[in-house]
């Protein structure tokens, strides 16, 4: 994994650059002490040694991979669900169609809320 370090704290900037020197890239995942993809003090606990930093970064990477896999699976499941719904809509009553629309709205609303609060 490649990282880009952008810290206000010069000491933290230099420490991260030294610890991650073989992983530094201009187009990598941004590590910062204020805002970025990975925030020191929030995503990475302080104080840390080089090995602790690498372990925490690996854990974050694995967590993101799992989240992406789950999101992809949810997207596939929703596509299958939508296909089934389109086939069944032809034979459903008005009340059943309304219930299905409300259920779909709930799923999309929960997904939107999860995405919004998952960023912070």
Secondary structure as the mmCIF struct_conf table of DSSP 4:
data_model
#
loop_
_struct_conf.conf_type_id
_struct_conf.id
_struct_conf.beg_label_comp_id
_struct_conf.beg_label_asym_id
_struct_conf.beg_label_seq_id
_struct_conf.end_label_comp_id
_struct_conf.end_label_asym_id
_struct_conf.end_label_seq_id
STRN STRN1 UNK A 3 UNK A 6
BEND BEND1 UNK A 8 UNK A 9
HELX_RH_AL_P HELX_RH_AL_P1 UNK A 10 UNK A 19
TURN_TY1_P TURN_TY1_P1 UNK A 20 UNK A 23
STRN STRN2 UNK A 24 UNK A 24
TURN_TY1_P TURN_TY1_P2 UNK A 26 UNK A 27
BEND BEND2 UNK A 28 UNK A 28
STRN STRN3 UNK A 29 UNK A 32
BEND BEND3 UNK A 33 UNK A 37
STRN STRN4 UNK A 38 UNK A 39
STRN STRN5 UNK A 40 UNK A 40
TURN_TY1_P TURN_TY1_P3 UNK A 41 UNK A 43
STRN STRN6 UNK A 44 UNK A 44
BEND BEND4 UNK A 46 UNK A 47
HELX_RH_AL_P HELX_RH_AL_P2 UNK A 50 UNK A 89
TURN_TY1_P TURN_TY1_P4 UNK A 90 UNK A 91
HELX_RH_AL_P HELX_RH_AL_P3 UNK A 94 UNK A 118
#
